């Protein structure tokens, strides 16, 4: 009895404090699950090109794009094994935000631009920080921990001592008053999707408290901790062209796409390249390669590399990229269940007191 009483107190008070934030965090998370599918759908025409023979050097296209967009910085490019697909660049500026630019690899011409990635980024940032910067990051972190506590305390509350009443936990009583229906929905949504809710909560906490790694993080911190070259090395050495490096990865099995990070392309002493079957906004199905841009040597036992792969696993679990369409559907519905749990919890609390 004491355990249930303590659990009820914790569940009620933490629920009141976090319900509104939890509702929007879960809802925005559900919307983000299908971000890659939405981008692929709206970009399917823009990405198609006619095969014309030899392609222009990627290195030349990168330089041309810098000249074409002098007020933007280049974030990444994705190259495809299919000869009928354009190069997809991600660029950004403080004034206009993120933008995808599709370039014909055969003549270097810009095919089209798409701002849809800015909408996806807005949803992601709302999920991560409620668009409140560092304060929002900590609000979401604390809310994620509270959500885990709420799930555990909720399980303690709904599991009855009498096994005969256990079936009531899994059902919604027909013809019951409104408050009882809300309680039943709250109970059912807390038990059926409990596995995915716990997974989302735990991975969300891990991601929220994990630092960023890789060339993007180094760009934002404005320093390079590992394998630092001197300014003389960078000025006097000629880096290996990407056009020479990328083809060998396309010859590998299950490599359909290659992503090149362009954050510090002129100053970093290495290339960070992701290869795989599918490369999305946040996740990838494949491998990350850290390559010395002057020697072409690939770093195998690299701490940064291991941390990037671990982060990718956590992200794949969190956004449903772990079992194809089924994984996405389960994650999408799990996020909605979390939002409805917060909503029904608020309704129950309100009706009991007013």
KOLFI-776532 format. One record per residue (C-alpha): residue number from 1; x, y, z. Coordinates in pm, 1 decimal, decimal comma. Layout:
N
PT  num         x         y         z
PT  NUM         X         Y         Z
...
***
This chain:
354
PT  num         x         y         z
PT    1       0,0       0,0       0,0
PT    2     278,6     243,1      88,3
PT    3     443,4     178,2    -248,4
PT    4     122,0     253,5    -439,7
PT    5      56,1     563,2    -230,2
PT    6     406,1     694,3    -295,5
PT    7     376,8     606,0    -664,0
PT    8      40,4     787,4    -689,1
PT    9     182,7    1104,0    -529,7
PT   10     484,7    1102,4    -759,5
PT   11     273,7    1019,8   -1066,5
PT   12      20,0    1295,6   -1000,1
PT   13     258,5    1579,0    -919,6
PT   14     515,9    1504,6   -1187,6
PT   15     233,2    1459,0   -1436,8
PT   16      89,5    1800,5   -1357,4
PT   17     430,4    1965,3   -1399,7
PT   18     520,9    1797,9   -1726,8
PT   19     196,7    1710,8   -1909,2
PT   20     177,3    2009,6   -2143,1
PT   21     544,5    1989,4   -2244,7
PT   22     525,3    1611,4   -2280,0
PT   23     222,9    1643,1   -2509,1
PT   24     407,3    1866,5   -2756,2
PT   25     737,2    1674,2   -2733,8
PT   26     563,0    1343,6   -2811,4
PT   27     350,2    1495,2   -3087,9
PT   28     647,0    1661,1   -3259,8
PT   29     842,7    1336,7   -3226,9
PT   30     566,4    1146,1   -3404,9
PT   31     563,4    1402,4   -3686,4
PT   32     940,5    1371,3   -3730,2
PT   33     928,9     990,4   -3769,9
PT   34     822,6    1018,5   -4134,7
PT   35    1049,3    1313,2   -4224,0
PT   36    1269,2    1107,0   -4458,9
PT   37     963,6     961,8   -4633,1
PT   38     811,6    1308,2   -4680,4
PT   39    1136,5    1453,0   -4817,4
PT   40    1180,3    1158,9   -5057,1
PT   41     822,5    1198,0   -5181,5
PT   42     847,3    1569,8   -5257,2
PT   43    1200,0    1542,6   -5399,3
PT   44    1141,4    1244,6   -5627,3
PT   45    1105,3    1465,4   -5939,1
PT   46    1377,4    1715,9   -5850,1
PT   47    1635,0    1442,4   -5799,1
PT   48    1593,9    1279,4   -6140,9
PT   49    1835,7    1357,6   -6425,3
PT   50    1907,3    1210,9   -6765,7
PT   51    2224,6    1004,3   -6792,7
PT   52    2464,8    1185,6   -7026,7
PT   53    2797,4    1003,0   -7008,0
PT   54    3085,0    1133,4   -6793,5
PT   55    3015,7    1339,9   -6482,5
PT   56    3187,8    1659,2   -6374,0
PT   57    3428,3    1637,2   -6080,2
PT   58    3244,4    1669,3   -5747,6
PT   59    3525,9    1891,4   -5620,1
PT   60    3462,2    2137,6   -5903,9
PT   61    3087,5    2134,4   -5839,0
PT   62    3149,9    2211,0   -5470,1
PT   63    3362,8    2513,3   -5562,0
PT   64    3105,7    2633,6   -5816,1
PT   65    2830,0    2601,7   -5555,6
PT   66    3028,3    2810,5   -5308,4
PT   67    3053,7    3083,4   -5569,9
PT   68    2683,9    3053,0   -5655,2
PT   69    2583,1    3084,0   -5287,6
PT   70    2845,5    3317,7   -5133,7
PT   71    2627,7    3399,4   -4831,3
PT   72    2562,8    3033,8   -4747,5
PT   73    2776,8    2762,4   -4597,3
PT   74    2775,3    2407,2   -4727,3
PT   75    2672,9    2137,8   -4480,1
PT   76    2675,9    1813,8   -4677,1
PT   77    2625,5    1646,7   -5011,9
PT   78    2475,5    1310,7   -5102,2
PT   79    2585,9    1126,5   -5413,5
PT   80    2393,0     829,6   -5552,9
PT   81    2503,3     511,9   -5727,3
PT   82    2211,6     542,7   -5970,1
PT   83    2323,7     731,2   -6279,5
PT   84    1985,7     903,0   -6312,2
PT   85    1999,5    1086,1   -5977,8
PT   86    2125,6    1436,4   -5909,4
PT   87    2368,7    1541,1   -5638,9
PT   88    2181,0    1661,4   -5330,4
PT   89    2349,2    1943,4   -5137,1
PT   90    2237,3    2076,6   -4800,4
PT   91    2325,4    2443,5   -4753,0
PT   92    2227,7    2708,3   -4499,5
PT   93    2243,6    3075,8   -4412,4
PT   94    2142,2    3270,7   -4104,5
PT   95    1891,6    3471,0   -4307,6
PT   96    1714,8    3197,7   -4504,9
PT   97    1782,1    2880,5   -4303,5
PT   98    1831,4    2534,5   -4452,1
PT   99    1788,3    2450,2   -4817,2
PT  100    1840,0    2147,0   -5041,3
PT  101    2004,4    2219,9   -5376,1
PT  102    1991,2    1958,5   -5652,8
PT  103    2275,6    1970,7   -5903,9
PT  104    2307,3    1784,4   -6232,0
PT  105    2632,1    1582,9   -6202,2
PT  106    2681,5    1578,9   -6581,3
PT  107    2685,8    1954,3   -6647,2
PT  108    2698,1    2113,7   -6300,5
PT  109    2372,2    2302,7   -6350,6
PT  110    2142,6    2366,3   -6054,8
PT  111    1816,7    2181,3   -6117,2
PT  112    1608,8    2309,0   -5828,1
PT  113    1600,2    2418,1   -5464,7
PT  114    1378,6    2295,7   -5182,1
PT  115    1303,4    2462,4   -4848,0
PT  116    1111,4    2163,0   -4712,1
PT  117    1412,3    2062,9   -4501,3
PT  118    1359,9    2387,2   -4303,7
PT  119    1016,9    2261,6   -4192,6
PT  120    1167,1    1926,2   -4092,1
PT  121    1442,5    2108,1   -3902,4
PT  122    1183,1    2323,7   -3724,2
PT  123     997,4    2012,4   -3604,4
PT  124    1323,9    1851,7   -3491,4
PT  125    1433,7    2160,2   -3298,2
PT  126    1092,1    2194,0   -3137,8
PT  127    1115,7    1830,2   -3027,5
PT  128    1465,0    1885,0   -2893,3
PT  129    1442,6    2229,4   -2733,0
PT  130    1090,6    2373,0   -2782,2
PT  131    1260,3    2650,0   -2988,3
PT  132    1389,1    2796,9   -2660,1
PT  133    1761,0    2735,4   -2705,8
PT  134    1966,2    2602,7   -2415,1
PT  135    1683,1    2657,6   -2166,7
PT  136    1454,0    2450,6   -2387,2
PT  137    1715,0    2173,4   -2411,3
PT  138    1717,2    2138,2   -2034,2
PT  139    1337,8    2155,9   -2011,4
PT  140    1310,1    1865,8   -2258,1
PT  141    1585,6    1670,5   -2080,5
PT  142    1408,8    1698,7   -1745,3
PT  143    1073,0    1618,7   -1905,5
PT  144    1222,9    1303,5   -2061,5
PT  145    1340,7    1184,0   -1720,1
PT  146    1000,0    1265,5   -1569,9
PT  147     830,7    1067,2   -1850,3
PT  148    1035,0     758,6   -1759,4
PT  149     939,6     798,5   -1392,7
PT  150     575,0     846,0   -1494,1
PT  151     575,9     522,5   -1694,5
PT  152     723,5     321,8   -1406,4
PT  153     498,8     475,9   -1141,2
PT  154     197,2     429,0   -1370,0
PT  155     272,7      57,2   -1402,8
PT  156     289,3      27,2   -1023,4
PT  157     -51,0     195,6    -993,7
PT  158    -246,2      -0,2   -1256,9
PT  159    -126,8    -352,6   -1175,7
PT  160    -384,6    -486,2    -924,2
PT  161    -307,9    -715,0    -632,7
PT  162    -601,3    -935,6    -723,1
PT  163    -513,1   -1130,7   -1039,5
PT  164    -883,2   -1167,4   -1123,4
PT  165    -900,5    -792,6   -1182,3
PT  166    -599,6    -798,1   -1415,4
PT  167    -818,8    -817,7   -1727,1
PT  168    -970,1    -479,3   -1635,2
PT  169    -630,8    -321,1   -1695,1
PT  170    -650,6    -411,4   -2065,4
PT  171   -1009,5    -306,8   -2134,6
PT  172   -1221,1       8,0   -2168,2
PT  173   -1555,5     -21,2   -1994,0
PT  174   -1851,5      39,1   -2225,6
PT  175   -2119,8     284,1   -2119,9
PT  176   -1903,5     421,9   -1838,6
PT  177   -1914,9     789,6   -1731,4
PT  178   -1678,4    1031,6   -1905,8
PT  179   -1423,4    1040,0   -1621,8
PT  180   -1408,6     659,2   -1608,5
PT  181   -1359,5     643,3   -1986,1
PT  182   -1071,5     888,8   -1963,0
PT  183    -917,2     681,2   -1685,2
PT  184    -956,4     361,0   -1890,1
PT  185    -797,5     521,3   -2196,2
PT  186    -513,7     652,8   -1980,4
PT  187    -466,0     306,2   -1835,1
PT  188    -482,8     118,0   -2167,0
PT  189    -246,9     359,5   -2343,9
PT  190      -3,9     316,5   -2056,5
PT  191       3,5     -63,7   -2078,6
PT  192     -26,6    -175,5   -2443,5
PT  193     252,8      41,3   -2589,5
PT  194     466,3      29,2   -2271,4
PT  195     762,5    -134,7   -2449,4
PT  196     792,1     130,4   -2721,2
PT  197     724,3     411,4   -2470,3
PT  198    1008,1     289,2   -2248,1
PT  199    1234,6     257,7   -2552,6
PT  200    1154,1     611,5   -2669,2
PT  201    1202,6     749,3   -2320,7
PT  202    1536,7     577,6   -2257,9
PT  203    1684,2     653,3   -2599,9
PT  204    1557,5    1010,7   -2576,0
PT  205    1739,8    1057,0   -2244,7
PT  206    2061,1     903,8   -2383,3
PT  207    2050,8    1122,9   -2695,8
PT  208    1964,7    1435,9   -2496,9
PT  209    2264,0    1396,7   -2264,0
PT  210    2511,5    1269,0   -2525,9
PT  211    2752,3    1522,9   -2676,8
PT  212    2777,0    1556,3   -3054,1
PT  213    3071,2    1401,5   -3233,2
PT  214    3224,8    1431,3   -3575,5
PT  215    3304,5    1714,3   -3809,5
PT  216    2974,4    1897,3   -3745,2
PT  217    3045,4    1918,6   -3371,9
PT  218    3400,9    2032,8   -3434,6
PT  219    3277,7    2302,2   -3670,7
PT  220    3036,7    2435,2   -3409,1
PT  221    3299,2    2427,0   -3134,4
PT  222    3546,1    2591,5   -3375,1
PT  223    3830,1    2358,1   -3289,2
PT  224    3967,9    2019,4   -3385,1
PT  225    4087,3    1803,5   -3099,8
PT  226    4215,8    1496,2   -3282,2
PT  227    4473,7    1452,4   -3559,0
PT  228    4543,6    1823,7   -3575,2
PT  229    4758,9    1940,5   -3864,7
PT  230    4963,9    2255,8   -3846,7
PT  231    4878,1    2549,4   -4068,8
PT  232    5191,6    2472,7   -4274,7
PT  233    5066,6    2117,7   -4342,1
PT  234    4727,5    2244,0   -4456,6
PT  235    4873,5    2515,5   -4681,7
PT  236    5144,9    2309,7   -4850,5
PT  237    4971,6    1975,8   -4899,8
PT  238    4723,9    1908,9   -5175,5
PT  239    4426,9    1706,9   -5049,5
PT  240    4311,2    1401,7   -5239,7
PT  241    4013,2    1489,9   -5457,3
PT  242    3676,4    1352,6   -5353,5
PT  243    3623,0    1248,9   -5714,6
PT  244    3904,6     995,8   -5666,5
PT  245    3789,5     871,4   -5325,7
PT  246    3416,4     814,6   -5371,3
PT  247    3407,5     563,9   -5661,7
PT  248    3577,9     287,4   -5459,8
PT  249    3300,8     301,9   -5199,3
PT  250    3029,8     264,6   -5461,7
PT  251    3196,7     -63,2   -5560,7
PT  252    3125,1    -200,8   -5213,4
PT  253    2820,6    -417,6   -5154,4
PT  254    2499,3    -247,5   -5031,8
PT  255    2634,6     104,2   -5091,3
PT  256    2371,4     302,7   -5281,3
PT  257    2437,7     645,6   -5131,3
PT  258    2740,2     838,4   -5008,0
PT  259    2720,5    1142,7   -4783,2
PT  260    3014,9    1381,4   -4749,9
PT  261    3023,6    1628,1   -4460,6
PT  262    3120,5    1971,8   -4592,0
PT  263    3129,9    2175,0   -4270,3
PT  264    3508,1    2218,3   -4263,3
PT  265    3592,2    2085,1   -4607,0
PT  266    3878,1    2335,2   -4660,2
PT  267    4032,8    2330,7   -4311,9
PT  268    3970,8    1988,8   -4154,6
PT  269    4256,5    1739,4   -4205,6
PT  270    4017,6    1455,7   -4281,6
PT  271    3702,6    1368,5   -4474,3
PT  272    3399,6    1230,4   -4291,3
PT  273    3206,9    1011,3   -4534,8
PT  274    2896,7     802,9   -4469,0
PT  275    2823,9     512,9   -4701,9
PT  276    2525,3     283,8   -4703,2
PT  277    2202,0     157,8   -4842,7
PT  278    2002,8     454,9   -4712,3
PT  279    2112,1     784,8   -4557,1
PT  280    1844,8     993,5   -4387,9
PT  281    1824,0    1326,2   -4209,1
PT  282    1939,1    1185,2   -3874,6
PT  283    2029,0     821,7   -3934,7
PT  284    2207,0     595,9   -4178,9
PT  285    2204,4     228,7   -4267,8
PT  286    2570,7     172,3   -4339,1
PT  287    2907,7     294,0   -4212,6
PT  288    3098,2     612,4   -4135,5
PT  289    3452,7     652,9   -4266,6
PT  290    3713,5     893,5   -4132,0
PT  291    3970,6     942,3   -4410,3
PT  292    4296,1    1138,3   -4398,6
PT  293    4244,2    1388,1   -4680,3
PT  294    4616,0    1404,5   -4760,5
PT  295    4711,1    1035,5   -4758,2
PT  296    4374,7     867,4   -4820,6
PT  297    4434,5     638,2   -4522,2
PT  298    4117,4     532,7   -4345,6
PT  299    4116,6     549,2   -3966,2
PT  300    3976,3     224,8   -3826,1
PT  301    4012,2     236,9   -3448,0
PT  302    3901,9     595,4   -3409,4
PT  303    3718,5     704,3   -3092,0
PT  304    3517,0     957,9   -3287,3
PT  305    3407,8     686,8   -3529,4
PT  306    3284,1     453,8   -3255,4
PT  307    3088,2     732,3   -3087,4
PT  308    2925,7     832,1   -3417,6
PT  309    2809,5     473,6   -3472,3
PT  310    2669,8     446,7   -3117,3
PT  311    2484,2     776,0   -3163,1
PT  312    2341,4     644,4   -3488,6
PT  313    2209,9     329,8   -3315,9
PT  314    2037,6     538,8   -3048,1
PT  315    1886,1     768,2   -3310,6
PT  316    1763,4     476,0   -3521,8
PT  317    1588,1     328,8   -3218,2
PT  318    1441,8     667,0   -3126,1
PT  319    1299,6     759,0   -3468,3
PT  320    1177,8     410,3   -3563,8
PT  321    1446,0     338,7   -3822,7
PT  322    1497,3     -18,8   -3702,4
PT  323    1243,6    -240,8   -3879,7
PT  324    1142,5     -70,2   -4201,3
PT  325     784,2      51,7   -4230,2
PT  326     678,6    -150,4   -3924,7
PT  327     935,2      17,2   -3699,5
PT  328     827,2     361,2   -3816,1
PT  329     457,9     281,8   -3766,7
PT  330     516,7     149,0   -3413,8
PT  331     726,2     453,4   -3322,8
PT  332     475,0     694,9   -3475,8
PT  333     186,6     537,2   -3282,5
PT  334     400,2     519,6   -2968,2
PT  335     461,7     894,2   -2986,8
PT  336      90,7     959,3   -3032,3
PT  337      16,7     731,3   -2735,3
PT  338     254,0     938,3   -2521,3
PT  339      79,3    1259,6   -2628,0
PT  340    -266,3    1115,6   -2552,0
PT  341    -140,6     986,4   -2214,8
PT  342     -42,5    1341,5   -2122,4
PT  343    -376,0    1476,4   -2247,2
PT  344    -596,4    1220,2   -2068,4
PT  345    -389,9    1263,0   -1752,5
PT  346    -464,2    1637,4   -1756,5
PT  347    -834,9    1575,2   -1814,3
PT  348    -853,0    1328,0   -1524,7
PT  349    -673,3    1568,8   -1290,4
PT  350    -895,7    1859,8   -1397,2
PT  351   -1225,3    1668,7   -1363,9
PT  352   -1134,7    1538,3   -1017,9
PT  353   -1070,1    1886,7    -886,8
PT  354   -1323,8    2101,9   -1069,0
***
